[in-house]
Amino acid sequence: GTATVNPDGTWSFTTTAAQTADGVHTYTAKLTQSGLGTSSASAALAVTIDTAAPGTPALTSITRDTGPSGTDKITSDNTLTVTGTAEPGSTVKLYDNTDPNNPVLVGSAVVAADGSYSVPTPRLADGQHPLTITATDPAGNQGPATNLGTWTIDTGAPAAPQVGSVSVDTATPGDRVTSDN
């Protein structure tokens, strides 16, 4: 394309969508002056066009589930670490959606060249925490969220049990002496 140089020496040129498909494009400029000819090309300017959003981040693990089953998303650990894979170079963001109208960012990390990520959380309060994670590529395209389920944080010790009665045969009721072993 061509552009006319303004009196202050500036110029601009806008490409068309057909000229800027996703990928790396290298641009140079030459100045043509009437009667003087055309200059040599400017230094090359490489521009990467990326209009595609990354896919959903894959989950490898969330440490650590200390609940009865090991997979019930109940834990006494109020700092979780989410690991998985996503588009290399993208930024994964971990959200706590306790208030679905106001998700809270609780951690983020840049995805390594091998596609792996690890996002630690700050201390989470006791209660339920619906977690999601997204990936945003360097061009600013955000992919869909991955739902990590609702995690229950319970760091409190259970209350002491109350004994109602002990059923044994005793010589005298209430004396706590028995021959029943």
C-alpha positions as CSV (number, residue, x, y, z in Angstrom):
1,G,0.0,0.0,0.0
2,T,0.9,3.7,-0.2
3,A,0.6,6.7,2.1
4,T,1.2,10.4,1.6
5,V,3.7,12.1,3.9
6,N,2.1,14.9,6.0
7,P,3.7,18.3,6.2
8,D,5.1,17.5,9.7
9,G,6.9,14.4,8.3
10,T,4.4,11.8,9.7
11,W,2.5,9.2,7.7
12,S,0.3,6.2,8.4
13,F,-0.9,3.2,6.5
14,T,-3.8,0.9,7.5
15,T,-3.7,-2.7,6.3
16,T,-6.7,-4.7,5.3
17,A,-7.9,-7.9,7.0
18,A,-6.7,-9.9,3.9
19,Q,-3.2,-8.5,4.4
20,T,-3.0,-9.4,8.1
21,A,-4.0,-13.0,8.5
22,D,-2.9,-14.7,11.8
23,G,0.9,-15.2,11.7
24,V,4.1,-13.2,11.6
25,H,4.2,-10.3,9.0
26,T,7.3,-8.3,8.2
27,Y,6.8,-4.7,7.0
28,T,9.3,-2.3,5.4
29,A,8.8,1.2,4.0
30,K,10.4,3.1,1.1
31,L,10.1,6.8,0.4
32,T,9.5,7.9,-3.2
33,Q,10.0,11.6,-4.0
34,S,9.1,13.1,-7.3
35,G,12.2,13.6,-9.4
36,L,14.5,12.1,-6.7
37,G,13.6,8.4,-7.0
38,T,13.0,5.8,-4.3
39,S,14.9,5.2,-1.1
40,S,16.2,1.9,0.1
41,A,13.9,-0.1,2.4
42,S,13.6,0.8,6.0
43,A,14.6,-1.7,8.8
44,A,12.1,-4.5,8.9
45,L,9.3,-4.4,11.5
46,A,8.0,-7.9,12.4
47,V,4.4,-8.0,13.7
48,T,2.6,-11.1,15.0
49,I,-1.1,-11.2,14.4
50,D,-3.0,-13.5,16.8
51,T,-6.8,-13.3,16.8
52,A,-7.5,-16.9,18.1
53,A,-8.3,-17.4,21.7
54,P,-6.4,-20.2,23.5
55,G,-8.2,-23.3,24.5
56,T,-9.4,-24.1,28.0
57,P,-6.7,-24.8,30.4
58,A,-6.3,-28.5,31.3
59,L,-6.1,-29.5,34.9
60,T,-3.5,-32.0,36.1
61,S,-4.0,-31.7,39.9
62,I,-5.1,-29.6,42.8
63,T,-3.2,-30.2,46.0
64,R,-4.3,-31.2,48.3
65,D,-7.6,-33.0,49.0
66,T,-7.5,-34.2,52.6
67,G,-11.2,-35.2,52.7
68,P,-12.5,-38.7,53.4
69,S,-12.3,-39.9,49.8
70,G,-9.3,-38.1,48.5
71,T,-11.4,-36.8,45.6
72,D,-14.3,-35.1,47.3
73,K,-12.8,-31.6,47.1
74,I,-12.7,-31.2,50.9
75,T,-9.5,-30.1,52.5
76,S,-8.0,-28.9,55.7
77,D,-5.3,-27.1,53.7
78,N,-6.3,-23.5,53.0
79,T,-3.6,-22.9,50.4
80,L,-4.1,-24.9,47.2
81,T,-1.8,-25.3,44.2
82,V,-3.5,-25.8,40.8
83,T,-1.3,-27.4,38.1
84,G,-2.0,-28.3,34.5
85,T,-1.3,-27.4,30.9
86,A,-2.3,-24.5,28.6
87,E,-1.1,-22.6,25.6
88,P,2.7,-21.8,26.1
89,G,3.2,-18.1,26.8
90,S,-0.3,-17.5,27.9
91,T,-1.3,-16.3,31.4
92,V,-3.6,-18.5,33.4
93,K,-5.8,-16.8,36.0
94,L,-7.4,-18.7,38.9
95,Y,-10.7,-17.2,40.1
96,D,-12.8,-17.8,43.3
97,N,-16.5,-17.5,42.2
98,T,-18.0,-17.5,45.7
99,D,-19.9,-14.4,44.5
100,P,-20.7,-15.3,40.9
101,N,-21.3,-11.7,40.0
102,N,-17.9,-10.7,41.3
103,P,-15.3,-13.4,40.8
104,V,-12.1,-12.8,42.8
105,L,-8.7,-13.4,41.2
106,V,-6.8,-15.6,43.6
107,G,-3.7,-16.5,41.6
108,S,-2.0,-16.3,38.2
109,A,1.0,-17.7,36.4
110,V,2.6,-17.5,32.9
111,V,2.5,-20.9,31.2
112,A,6.0,-22.4,30.5
113,A,7.3,-23.2,27.1
114,D,6.4,-26.9,27.7
115,G,2.8,-25.9,28.3
116,S,2.8,-26.5,32.1
117,Y,1.6,-24.1,34.8
118,S,1.4,-24.1,38.6
119,V,-0.8,-21.5,40.4
120,P,-0.7,-21.3,44.2
121,T,-3.5,-19.6,46.1
122,P,-3.3,-17.3,49.0
123,R,-4.9,-18.5,52.3
124,L,-8.5,-19.2,51.5
125,A,-11.2,-18.7,54.3
126,D,-13.1,-21.7,55.6
127,G,-16.1,-22.4,53.5
128,Q,-17.0,-23.3,49.9
129,H,-14.9,-21.9,47.0
130,P,-16.2,-22.5,43.4
131,L,-12.9,-22.3,41.4
132,T,-12.4,-21.6,37.6
133,I,-9.2,-21.0,35.6
134,T,-8.8,-19.1,32.3
135,A,-6.0,-18.7,29.8
136,T,-5.2,-15.4,28.1
137,D,-2.6,-15.3,25.3
138,P,0.0,-12.6,24.8
139,A,-2.3,-10.8,22.2
140,G,-5.0,-10.5,24.9
141,N,-7.3,-13.2,23.6
142,Q,-9.0,-15.0,26.5
143,G,-10.2,-18.6,26.1
144,P,-13.2,-20.2,27.9
145,A,-12.9,-21.0,31.6
146,T,-12.3,-24.4,33.0
147,N,-14.5,-25.3,36.0
148,L,-12.4,-26.8,38.8
149,G,-15.5,-27.6,41.0
150,T,-16.4,-26.3,44.4
151,W,-13.7,-26.8,47.0
152,T,-14.6,-26.9,50.7
153,I,-11.9,-25.5,53.0
154,D,-12.3,-26.7,56.6
155,T,-9.4,-25.9,58.9
156,G,-11.3,-26.1,62.2
157,A,-11.0,-29.1,64.6
158,P,-14.2,-30.9,65.3
159,A,-15.9,-30.4,68.6
160,A,-15.2,-32.9,71.4
161,P,-17.7,-35.7,71.4
162,Q,-20.4,-35.9,74.1
163,V,-20.9,-39.3,75.8
164,G,-24.5,-40.0,76.5
165,S,-24.2,-43.4,78.3
166,V,-22.2,-46.6,78.5
167,S,-24.2,-49.8,78.3
168,V,-22.7,-52.4,80.6
169,D,-24.0,-54.6,83.5
170,T,-22.8,-53.3,86.8
171,A,-23.4,-54.4,90.3
172,T,-24.7,-51.0,91.3
173,P,-26.1,-48.6,88.7
174,G,-23.8,-45.5,88.3
175,D,-20.8,-47.0,90.1
176,R,-18.8,-47.6,86.9
177,V,-17.7,-51.0,88.1
178,T,-18.4,-53.9,85.8
179,S,-17.4,-57.5,85.2
180,D,-18.2,-57.0,81.4
181,N,-14.9,-56.5,79.6
